[in-house]
Amino acid sequence: MPRTFSYLTSSKDIDIDWLSVDNMLYERDSVQLTELRSNCKTAIIEQHLGYGPGNPMADDPNVKFYRSRYLGKDCYFIAKDDVQYIFSQP
């Protein structure tokens, strides 16, 4: 059974643990958008970032996708200029 990663936090959240974000960035591995989508529910996040039909996130060279660890758990995150959204296991 595949692991489900749920939306956890945004870098704009006040209560984000910045030391854990720093560690997450240090331990990151690049992944393809297909891996992120197969493990995380990204549709609403993609819409929030302004992507959709005619403007797919996959075509934006400034958006990167990563796998890492956050708060001691496996996670994925989307980065565009900075860390935008973190998905983690519940």
PyMOL commands that set and color helices and strands:
alter all, ss='L'
color gray80, all
select helices_A, chain A and resi 18-26+33-39+43-48+57-59
alter helices_A, ss='H'
color red, helices_A
select strands_A, chain A and resi 6-10+29-30+63-70+73-80+83-88
alter strands_A, ss='S'
color yellow, strands_A
deselect
rebuild
show_as cartoon
